[in-house]
Structure formats: structure tokens, C-alpha cells
């Protein structure tokens, strides 16, 4: 048996293996690309629906646009609605809103626990925002980036996501009224302070600061 008789089949087999390997990588890359586009559209649509319903409530005078909860909901939905191309990054950089949510939670926790929903029309908006944020936090995670930032960072990010999602989950069954008290003034001061720190963090993600147009 000649060497060529053994070599040629091996070469052909090797080429076929390389071909199918490269084809598999390319196919998987395309699949991931279209999956990412689909996930972006779904999440973006959820934020859009939530903001649309919130805007209608303001137009119909069912909610005061000066209400802190309106500002928070509108601001969050608008910001994420405008950045679908950054969902992968924003899924683990939700820090700007974590402090804001924590501030409102600390100030209003007892009141929220002791009250029922006063504005039933807000419930669907809160639910939509909650599910959109949940989608963003867990369906767009950039696992590689999380690994590169280390385990401690991952824990901090996970806690941030959990706090944010938990906050809106609680709001579904609690009162959404956030204005008309002395504590509200304190909330506004903390809110503005957190928005300013948020701008600094967000400037690293986007050259144009879009929060200025939101608040």
C-alpha cells in the first residue's frame, strides 16, 4: 500500500472536520446574533409599553407628573428604551438606579407596608417595568465580562439586580404614592444627588448623557 493511499483519506477527513467545525462556529455565531437582536427587541418593547401606559396616565391626569414615583418609572423606562445596543453592558451596570431605589425604599418602606394601592391604574405600569428590568438583568448578562471583573463584582452586581427587581415587585402590591410629605423633600434631595452620580457612571457607557433630558 502506497503512502498516498493512506495520506489522501486522512487529509480529506481532516479538511472535512475543519470545514464542519468552522461551519458550526459560524452557524452558532449567527444564531447568537439573531437571538441577541430578538432579546433586545422584546426587552425594548416592554420598556416602551410601560412608558406609553405611564404617559397616558399623566395625559388623563390619573397621576401627577411631579410625583417621585412617576419620575423614577419614566426615567428608568426612557433610559433603557434608548439604549438597546447597550443591554449587554447595562444588565450588570444598573448601579445608577440602585442607589436611587435604595433611597426611596429606605424612606418609604414602612408606609408602603402599611398601605394598599391607591392608584390601581399604576399597577400595570409597575408590573411591566418590573418584568422589563428582570428581563434586562437576567437575559442580557455578559457572562464573560462578569468573569473578567471577578467573583466579588459578580456578587455586587447580582445583589444590585436583586434589590432593584425586589423593589418593583413590592411596589406591585403596595401604595405608589410618593408625594405630599416632609420625607418627600428628603427623597428629592437624595434623588438629585444619586442622579448626579449616575451621570458620572453612565458617561463611561455613552458619550452623550441622556439623563439630562429625562429628569
C-alpha positions in Angstrom: 0.0 0.0 0.0 1.4 3.3 -1.0 1.7 6.2 1.4 -0.5 8.4 -0.8 -3.4 5.8 -0.4 -3.3 6.4 3.4 -2.4 10.1 3.3 -5.2 11.3 1.0 -8.1 9.9 3.0 -6.6 11.4 6.2 -6.2 14.8 4.5 -9.8 14.7 3.2 -11.1 13.6 6.6 -9.1 16.4 8.3 -10.4 19.0 5.8 -14.0 17.8 6.4 -13.5 18.1 10.2 -12.1 21.6 9.9 -15.0 22.6 7.5 -17.7 21.3 9.8 -16.0 22.9 12.8 -15.8 26.3 11.1 -19.3 26.0 9.7 -20.6 25.1 13.2 -18.8 28.2 14.7 -20.2 30.5 12.0 -23.7 29.0 12.4 -23.6 29.3 16.2 -22.4 32.9 15.8 -25.3 33.8 13.5 -27.7 32.1 15.8 -26.4 34.0 18.8 -26.5 37.3 16.8 -30.2 36.8 15.9 -31.1 35.7 19.4 -29.5 38.8 20.8 -31.4 41.0 18.3 -34.7 39.2 19.3 -34.0 39.6 23.0 -33.2 43.3 22.5 -36.5 43.8 20.7 -38.5 42.0 23.3 -36.9 43.9 26.2 -37.1 47.2 24.4 -40.8 46.6 23.6 -41.5 46.0 27.3 -39.9 49.3 28.4 -41.8 51.1 25.5 -45.2 49.7 26.6 -44.6 50.6 30.3 -43.6 54.2 29.4 -46.5 54.5 27.0 -49.0 53.5 29.6 -47.4 55.8 32.2 -47.6 58.7 29.7 -51.3 58.1 29.1 -52.0 58.1 32.8 -50.3 61.6 33.0 -52.3 62.8 30.0 -55.5 61.6 31.5 -54.5 63.2 34.8 -54.6 59.9 36.7 -51.1 60.6 38.0 -49.2 63.7 38.9 -46.1 64.1 36.7 -44.4 65.7 39.7 -44.9 62.5 41.7 -41.5 61.0 42.5 -42.7 57.5 41.5 -43.7 58.9 38.1 -40.2 60.4 37.7 -38.5 57.2 38.7 -40.6 55.0 36.4 -40.5 57.4 33.5 -36.8 57.9 33.9 -35.9 54.2 34.1 -38.1 53.2 31.2 -36.9 56.1 29.0 -33.2 55.5 29.7 -33.3 51.7 28.9 -35.6 52.3 26.0 -33.0 54.5 24.3 -30.0 52.1 24.9 -31.0 48.7 23.3 -27.4 48.4 21.9 -26.0 48.6 25.5 -28.3 46.0 27.1 -25.4 43.5 27.5 -23.4 46.1 29.5 -26.4 47.6 31.3 -27.5 44.1 32.5 -24.7 44.3 35.1 -24.3 48.0 35.4 -27.6 49.0 36.9 -25.7 50.9 39.7 -27.1 54.4 38.8 -30.6 53.3 39.8 -29.7 51.0 42.7 -28.9 54.0 45.0 -32.0 55.8 43.9 -34.2 52.8 44.5 -32.5 52.2 47.8 -33.1 55.8 48.9 -36.8 55.6 48.1 -37.1 52.2 49.7 -35.5 53.3 53.0 -37.7 56.4 53.3 -41.0 54.7 52.3 -40.6 51.1 53.4 -42.9 51.4 56.5 -45.5 53.5 54.6 -45.6 51.0 51.7 -46.0 48.1 54.1 -49.0 49.8 55.8 -50.9 51.0 52.7 -52.7 49.4 49.8 -52.6 50.6 46.3 -54.2 54.0 46.0 -53.9 54.2 42.2 -54.9 50.9 40.6 -54.0 52.3 37.1 -50.4 52.3 38.1 -50.2 48.6 38.8 -49.9 47.5 35.1 -47.1 50.1 34.6 -45.2 48.9 37.6 -45.6 45.3 36.5 -44.3 46.0 33.0 -41.3 47.9 34.4 -40.6 45.1 36.8 -40.7 42.4 34.1 -38.6 44.6 31.7 -35.9 45.1 34.4 -36.0 41.4 35.2 -35.5 40.6 31.5 -32.6 43.0 31.3 -30.9 41.7 34.4 -31.0 38.1 33.6 -31.5 37.7 29.8 -28.7 40.1 28.6 -25.9 39.2 31.0 -22.5 39.3 29.5 -21.0 36.3 31.3 -17.5 36.8 30.0 -17.4 40.4 31.2 -18.7 39.3 34.6 -15.9 36.7 34.9 -13.3 39.3 33.9 -14.4 41.5 36.8 -14.1 38.8 39.3 -16.4 37.0 41.7 -16.8 39.9 44.2 -18.0 42.1 41.4 -20.5 39.5 40.3 -21.9 39.2 43.8 -22.3 43.0 44.0 -23.9 43.1 40.6 -26.3 40.2 41.5 -27.3 42.0 44.7 -27.9 45.2 42.8 -30.2 43.4 40.3 -32.0 41.6 43.1 -32.6 44.8 45.1 -33.9 46.6 42.0 -36.2 43.8 40.9 -37.4 43.2 44.5 -38.2 46.9 44.9 -40.6 46.9 41.9 -42.0 43.5 42.9 -43.0 45.0 46.3 -44.5 48.1 44.6 -46.9 45.9 42.7 -48.8 45.2 45.9 -48.1 48.5 47.8 -49.1 52.1 47.6 -47.4 54.1 44.8 -48.0 57.5 46.4 -44.7 59.3 46.9 -45.5 62.9 47.3 -47.0 65.3 49.9 -44.8 64.8 52.9 -41.7 66.2 54.6 -39.9 63.0 53.9 -40.5 63.5 50.2 -38.3 66.6 50.3 -35.5 64.4 51.7 -36.2 61.9 49.0 -35.9 64.6 46.3 -32.5 65.7 47.6 -31.2 62.2 47.7 -32.7 61.5 44.3 -30.9 64.5 42.7 -27.6 63.5 44.4 -27.9 60.0 43.1 -28.8 61.2 39.6 -25.6 63.3 39.5 -23.5 60.3 40.5 -25.5 58.2 37.9 -24.5 60.7 35.2 -20.8 60.2 36.0 -21.1 56.4 35.8 -23.3 56.5 32.6 -20.8 58.8 30.8 -18.4 55.8 30.7 -21.0 53.9 28.8 -22.4 56.6 26.5 -20.6 59.7 25.3 -23.9 61.6 25.3 -25.6 62.0 28.7 -29.2 61.2 28.2 -30.4 61.5 31.8 -30.4 65.3 31.4 -33.4 65.0 29.1 -35.2 62.5 31.3 -35.2 64.5 34.6 
